[in-house]
Amino acid sequence: MAIWLKKGISAEDDAADVAKVRETVETILADIEKRGDAAVRALSKKFDNWSPKDFRLTKAQIDECVRSLPRQVIEDIKFAQSQIRNFAQIQRDALRDVEVETMPGVVLGHKNIPVNSVGCYVPGGKYPMVASAHMSIVTAKVAGVKRIIACAPPYKGSPHPAIVAAMHLGGATEIYALGGVQAIGAMAIGTDSINAVDMIAGPGNAFVAEAKRQLSGRVGIDLFAGPTETLVIADDAVDGELCATDLLGQAEHGPNSPAILLTTSKRLAEDTMKEIDKQLKVLPTAQIAGKAWEDYGQVILCKDNAEMVKEADRIASEHVQVMTRNNDYFLNTMTNFGALFLGPETNVSFGDKVIGTNHTLPTRKAARYTGGLWVGKFIKTCTYQRVKPEASAMVGEYCSRLCEVEGFAGHKEQADIRVRRYGHRRVA
């Protein structure tokens, strides 16, 4: 049985926090629904102290952001986007339209159709999350989305040049300096100045994730991608310094970012906790990472790899860093995870920023039923059929009898009229 050497906050306290977030978001979305642009402006002023003449950036403003950046930053953004674009294109190429004659005279098929418009949210209030622009905008562009609008909050009183450049270079058709629930609400509900979109994509804090949850159905969403989660699975093949670095590297996202160590080595567990205390004394983001570790950090000791898999699937973490003597065992047996990072040579930061896989991933156990953002999230797979007369009569007879079993008289007549009209053309 697994042993907890360190626990985080209770499930009850976590649920209470979620309830507070839910109530706040409900109030904000209702205000946007009622007052539109006026509510968005008031909320932006309240939460971000930001109330420009126009939230949408002009071409001149976008160009100025791009020009203001060092050449190396632009080149690094382009490199990252090329990796993400390449992998997204490989995924897109794996989606094929199909058309097949399933029986004589019956042709069935499906088409992969991109959604028409997407609103991409890029977090940027605490940290300028440049990489999030690549993940949603570039991927939507590869999918074939025609209208891609992008929102990010102001950073220290103005649009962040690197975020704007990434949005622009990624292919956004409209760029807004607007953040938080007000941005999600404006894109999903629509206002006089922002036309509503068909789908919302991108990660965010607990409030952004809750806004997407409440608006799901009114618009499509990519997935529930809230505060960052990381799970490190390790044995004595690695050391406490590496484990501590990978845990704190994700805990710095926010004070409610869970960071969990699963291990079969008590020594590694103890070394990791000591190393975390040591690193928190020098880490520039220790105030945030330390709070996350204090409230949401866990260390779980397991008897063997099988028990670690069981615990990992129960946790269903967004990021799972595997550093053991048999990493492929976890690849082949785990079922609930957002993304796997296999071996000490890679890490979550590679996936977050540059390597090519998407960093918008399921949180709060959503990995039990969905994977992360990918090109297919922006595509609708829609079926169609065409039927020859003699096949229509044949299928119609089956359909008629089944409709009668269900008591659907109108459905039955849809089948019967085709039996009557096309039955004489059937081939014996």
N, C-alpha and C positions, 0 to 999 in steps of 0.2 A: 504494500500500500504506500502511495506517495506521502512524503513528509514535508510539511511547509516549514522551512527555516526562516522565512520572512513572509508576512502577509500584507496586503494592501488594505484599503478601506473596505468596509462591509458592503454587502450587496444592498442593504437597506439605505445606507447613506448615498450610494451611487444612484439608486432609484429616486431618491428625494431630489438630487441634483438634476436628474433628467426631467422630473416633473416641473421644476422651476423653469428650465429652459423651454419646455413645451408651452407653458403658459405665456412666457414672454414672447415667443415667436407667434403664437396665435394672435396676440394683441397687435403686433407689428404688421402682420399680413392683413388683418382686418382693416387697419388704418390705410394701408396702400390700396386695398380694394375700394375703399370709400373715397379717398382724397387724391389718389394717383400721384402726379408729380409733386404736389404740395407736401404730401406725406414723405415721399422719398427725400426731398430736399431737407425737410425738418429732421428726419432721422439721420441723414448724413451729417448735418450740423451737430446733432446731439452726440452721436457716437464717434465721429471722425473729425469734428470741427472743420468740416469741408463743405463749402457752399459756393462753387464757382458759377459763373454765368451760364455755362453749359457743361454738363457732365461728359458729353461726347467730345473726344479730342479731334481737332482738325488735322488735316494733312500736314499743315505747317508745324503744329505741335508734335506730331508723331516724328516728322523728319528731324526736328530739333532734338528730340530724345535720342534718336539713333546717332546723330552727329556728336552728341555730348559724350558718348561712351568711348573709352579707349579701343583701339583697333583689336587688341587681344580679346577683349570682352565680346565684341561682335563675332570674332572668329570662333571663340569657344561656344557661343550660342549656336552658331551655324553648325559646328561639329556635333553638338548634342542633338540638334534637330535632325541632322542627317541620319544619325543612328536610329532615332525614334521613327523617322519617316521610312527608313529602310525596313525595319521590322514590321511596321504597320502595313507596308505594301506587301510583304511576304504573307501576312495574315489575310489581307484583302484578296490576294491571289488564290488563297485556299478556299474562298467562298465562290462557288460556281452556280450559275443558273443551270437548271435542269429541265428537260422536257423528255418524256418517255411515254410510249404507247404501252399501257399496263395490261390491256387486253384488246382484242381486235376492235378498232373504232373508238377507243377511249384514250385520249391523250391528256396526261396530267403534267404539271410543271410548277416550278417556282422561280420567281425573279428576286434578286437582291437589290433593293431600292434604298438609296440613302434618304434619311429624313431631310426635309427642306430647310429647316433652320434650327440652329443650336445656340444656346447661350452658354459660354464657357466662363466659369468663375476661377479666378486666380487669387489665392490668399496672399496678403501682403501687408497686413497691419503691423504684425510683430516682426516678421522677417519678410524680405522681398522674395517671394517664392517663384523666381524666374522659371524654374523647371516645370512648374505646373502649367505654364502657358504652352510649353512644347507638348505635354502629355494629352491635353484635350484638343487644342486648336490644330496641331499638325495631324493628329489622328483623325479628326473630323474631316480635314481637308483631303486626306488620302481616301476616306470613305466616299467622298464626292458630295459632301454637304455644300449647298450653294451659299447660304447666308450664315456666317459664323460671327456672332457678336461676342465680345470679350469684356469682362468687368474685373477690375482690381481696385482695392481701396487705395487712397492716397498713402504715401509713406513719408512721414515727417513733413507733412504739409504740402505735398505736391505729388503728381504721378511719378512713379519710380521709372527712370529712363530705361533700365535694363528689362523690366517687365514689359513696358510699352514696346521696346524693340523686339522682344521675343514674340509678343502678340502679332506685331506687324510682319516680322519675318516668317512667322508660322502660317500666316494666311488669313488673319482675322479681317472681316469686311467692315466692322464697326468696333471702335474701342472706347470704353467709358471708364473714367476715374470714379468708381463707385463701388463701395464694399458692403459686406455684411448681409444681413437678412434683407435690407432694402434693395440690394442689387439682385438677389435671387427673386424677390417678390416682383420687382419691376420687370425683369426679363420674362417671368412666367405669367404674370397677370397682365402686363402691358400698361403703358401710360400714354399720355398725349405725345410724349417725346421719344418713347421707346416702344417699338412694336413688339408684341409678345412673340416668343419663339415656340417651337414644337417640343423642345427638349432642353434640359439643363444638365450640364456636366461639370465635373471638377470637385476637388476636395475642399474642406474648410473646417472651421472650428465646430463646436457642438451646436451653436445657433444656426450656422449655415446648413449643417447636416439635418437638423430638425426642420428647417424651412423646406428643404428638398423633400423630406418625408411627408410633410403636410401638403405639399403641392403635387406630389406624385399622383398621377391620374388626370389632373388638370393639364399637366405636361408630362412628358416622359422624363425619367431621370436615368443617369448612368447606373448608379448604385448608391448605397449609403456609405459615404466616405467621410467619417468624422475625425475626431482626434486620433493622432498616430498611435499605433500599437506595435510593439516589437517583442518577439519571443526568440530567445537564444537557446538552442538545444546543443549541449556540449558534453563531452566526456574528458578524460584525462589526456586526450590527444592535444589539447590546447591549454593555455594558461589563463589565470585570472585577469591579467592586464588586457588581453584581447577581448575577453567576455565583457569586462567592465566598459571598455571603450565602445563596443557595439551597443550595449544597453544605454549608456548615457548619450550616445550619438543620436538616438531617437527620442529619448526622454526630454531632450532640450526643445522639442517641438512645442510643448505646452505643459502646464502644471497638472493636467489630467491625462497625460499620455502614459498608458501602462507599459512597463518594461519588466519582462519575466525571464528568469533563468530556469531551465529544466536541465538537470544533470544527474548522472549516476555516480558522480564523485563528490563526496562530502568535502574533501580537501579543496577541490576546485570551487565549490560553493562558498566556502569560507574565504578562500583567497580572493574571489571575485568581490565579495562584500567589503573586504578590507581595501581592495584596490579602488572600488567605487568611492569610499570615504576619502581616499588619498586624492583621486582625480578631481573630486568636487572642491577641493581646496584651491585648485589652480584653473579649473575650466571656466572660461569667460562667461558661459551661459549657466553657471552653477546654480544661480538663484531659481531658474525655471526647472532645470534638470533635477536639482536636488529635491524640489517640492514634488515633482512627478515621482521620483524614486521613493520618497518618504510615504506618499499617500497611495501610490499605485504599483510600486515595485513589489515583486514576489520572487522568492527563491524556493524551488520545489525539488526535493531529492527523490529520485526514482530508483527502483531496484535493477532495471535493465532497459534495453532499447524499446521493448514492446510496451512497457509501462509509460515510457516517454511519448511514444506515439499515441497511446490512449489519452494521456493528459493533453498533448498538443491538439488532438482532434476535439477534445472538450473545450479547450480555450479558443480554438478557431481564430488564431491571430492574423492580423493584417500582414505583417512581415515575419518570416521565420528564417532565422540564420542557423544553419546546421553545420556544426564543426565537431565531427566525431570520426572514429576509425572506420565507419561504414556509412558514409553519407547517402549512398544510393538506397540503402534500406529505408530511409525516411522518404525519399522520392517515390519509392515503389509502394509504400504502405500508408502514408498519410493521405487523408482525404479532405481535411478542412484547413485551408490556408489561402491567403491572398496571393502571396508570392514566396517562393523558396529561394534561398541563397546558399548554395551548396559549397562548403569548404571555406577555410580561413582566407583563401586568396581573394574571394569576393565579399561583398557586404551590402547592406541596405542602401548606403549612401551612393554606391554605384548605380543601383536601380533608381534611386530618387532623382539623380541628376543627369546621367549621361549614357548609360550602357545600351539602352534601346528598348528594354521592357518598360511597360507603363507603370507609373508610380501611384496612380489613382486606384486604390484597392479597398476591398470591403472591410469594415470595422464592426465592432459590437456584435460579433458572432455571425455577421452576414456571410462570411466565408463558408458557412454550412450549405448555402444554396446558390451562391454566385461567385464567379471569378471577378477579376478586376476589369478596369476600362480597357477596351481594345477596339479595333476598327469595326468589329461586328456590332458593337453597341449602338453605332450610328446608322445601322442598316436594318431595314425591315425585310424579312424574308416572306414574300407574299405568294400564295399559290394561285393557280388558275387551271381551268379545264376546258377542253373542247371535245365534242362527242359527235360521231357520225349517226345518221338516222337509225340505222338498224341496231346500233349499240344503244341508242337512247331508248328504244322500245324494250330491249332486253333488260337493261338496268332498271327501267321504269317498272317492270313487273316485280322485281325484288323490292324496290323502294315502296311501291304501293302497298304490298303486304306488310312491310315493316311499319309504315305509317299507320296502318289500321291497328296493329298491335298497340301502338302508342296513343291511339285515339285522335290523331291529327288529321282531320278531314280535309282541311285546305292543303296540307302537304300531300296527302294522298291524291288529290285531284291534280296537283302539279305533275305528278308522275303519270296518272291515268290519261291525261290529255295527250301526252307524248306517246303512250302505248297505242292510243286510238289513231293518232296521226301518222305514226311511223311504223306501226306494227306490220302493215302489209308489205313493207319494204325489207323486212328481216330476211336474212339468208338462212335457209334450213341447214 
